[in-house]
């Protein structure tokens, strides 16, 4: 069993910051990409950011320059620092990890709600 536990969501005013964390545990090995997806009310889930095993990163255009993804391989954790938050960043944020070899597997967290509102 693989378990991903997210934390750090909450209510924040526009312009504020939040830091999301995701910890992977269980029978997980050879972690490749680690990422954050988000799903706003009434919309499809979309990629916010991803970080590969070599540390290279990708961001959705909507979050570039405001969000920073990082990972701690020793702890099997991934983080998302979110600055200059906007109301349109309001969504449930999900952690996703690709792991395993030779066939990669995908595991999801339960999601953490981020609400940006005054």
C-alpha positions as CSV (number, residue, x, y, z in Angstrom):
1,X,0.0,0.0,0.0
2,X,1.2,3.5,-0.9
3,X,-0.2,6.5,1.0
4,X,0.2,10.2,0.1
5,X,-0.8,12.6,2.8
6,X,-1.1,16.3,1.9
7,X,-1.1,19.2,4.3
8,X,-0.9,23.0,4.3
9,X,-4.1,24.1,2.6
10,X,-6.5,26.7,4.0
11,X,-8.0,30.1,3.6
12,X,-5.7,33.0,2.6
13,X,-6.3,36.5,1.4
14,X,-5.3,37.6,-2.1
15,X,-1.6,38.3,-2.3
16,X,-0.9,35.9,0.5
17,X,1.2,32.7,0.6
18,X,0.7,29.1,1.5
19,X,3.1,26.1,1.5
20,X,1.7,22.7,0.6
21,X,3.4,19.5,1.7
22,X,2.9,15.9,0.5
23,X,4.5,12.9,2.3
24,X,4.6,9.5,0.6
25,X,4.8,6.3,2.7
26,X,4.3,2.6,2.3
27,X,5.7,0.2,-0.3
28,X,7.0,2.9,-2.6
29,X,10.3,2.8,-4.4
30,X,12.1,4.4,-7.3
31,X,10.1,7.6,-7.2
32,X,10.3,9.5,-10.6
33,X,8.1,12.5,-11.1
34,X,6.3,14.3,-8.2
35,X,3.7,16.8,-8.9
36,X,0.8,19.0,-7.9
37,X,-2.5,19.1,-9.7
38,X,-5.5,21.2,-8.9
39,X,-9.2,21.2,-9.6
40,X,-11.3,24.3,-9.3
41,X,-15.1,24.1,-8.7
42,X,-16.8,23.1,-12.0
43,X,-13.5,22.6,-13.8
44,X,-11.3,19.6,-14.8
45,X,-8.2,18.7,-12.9
46,X,-5.1,20.4,-14.3
47,X,-1.4,20.2,-13.7
48,X,0.0,23.0,-11.6
49,X,3.6,21.9,-11.4
50,X,5.8,18.8,-11.6
51,X,9.4,18.0,-10.6
52,X,11.3,15.1,-12.0
53,X,13.9,12.9,-10.3
54,X,16.8,15.0,-11.7
55,X,15.2,18.2,-10.2
56,X,13.9,19.7,-13.5
57,X,10.6,21.5,-13.1
58,X,7.6,22.5,-15.1
59,X,4.9,24.9,-14.3
60,X,1.5,25.8,-15.7
61,X,1.6,29.2,-17.3
62,X,-0.9,30.5,-14.8
63,X,1.4,29.8,-11.8
64,X,4.8,30.6,-13.3
65,X,6.8,33.1,-11.3
66,X,4.4,32.6,-8.3
67,X,4.7,28.9,-7.3
68,X,7.8,26.9,-6.6
69,X,7.9,23.2,-6.4
70,X,10.6,21.3,-4.5
71,X,11.2,17.8,-3.2
72,X,13.1,16.0,-0.5
73,X,14.1,12.6,-1.8
74,X,15.4,11.4,1.6
75,X,11.9,12.0,3.1
76,X,9.8,11.1,0.0
77,X,8.2,14.5,0.2
78,X,7.2,17.2,-2.3
79,X,6.3,20.8,-1.6
80,X,4.6,23.6,-3.3
81,X,5.3,27.1,-2.2
82,X,2.5,29.4,-3.4
83,X,3.1,33.2,-3.4
84,X,1.0,36.1,-4.6
85,X,-2.1,34.0,-4.5
86,X,-5.1,35.0,-6.5
87,X,-8.8,34.1,-6.2
88,X,-8.5,32.0,-9.3
89,X,-6.0,29.8,-7.5
90,X,-8.9,28.5,-5.4
91,X,-9.0,24.8,-5.9
92,X,-8.5,21.4,-4.3
93,X,-4.8,20.6,-4.7
94,X,-3.8,17.0,-5.3
95,X,-0.3,15.5,-4.9
96,X,0.7,12.9,-7.5
97,X,3.7,10.6,-7.6
98,X,5.0,8.4,-10.4
99,X,7.0,5.5,-8.9
100,X,8.1,2.0,-9.5
101,X,10.1,0.2,-12.2
102,X,10.0,-1.2,-14.9
103,X,6.3,-0.2,-15.1
104,X,5.6,3.2,-13.5
105,X,2.7,3.5,-11.2
106,X,0.7,6.6,-10.3
107,X,-0.5,7.4,-6.8
108,X,-2.7,10.3,-5.6
109,X,-3.3,12.1,-2.4
110,X,-6.7,12.9,-1.0
111,X,-6.4,16.6,-1.8
112,X,-6.2,19.7,0.2
113,X,-8.4,22.7,-0.2
114,X,-6.9,26.1,-0.9
115,X,-9.3,29.1,-0.8
116,X,-8.1,32.5,-1.8
117,X,-10.6,35.1,-0.7
118,X,-10.9,38.4,1.1
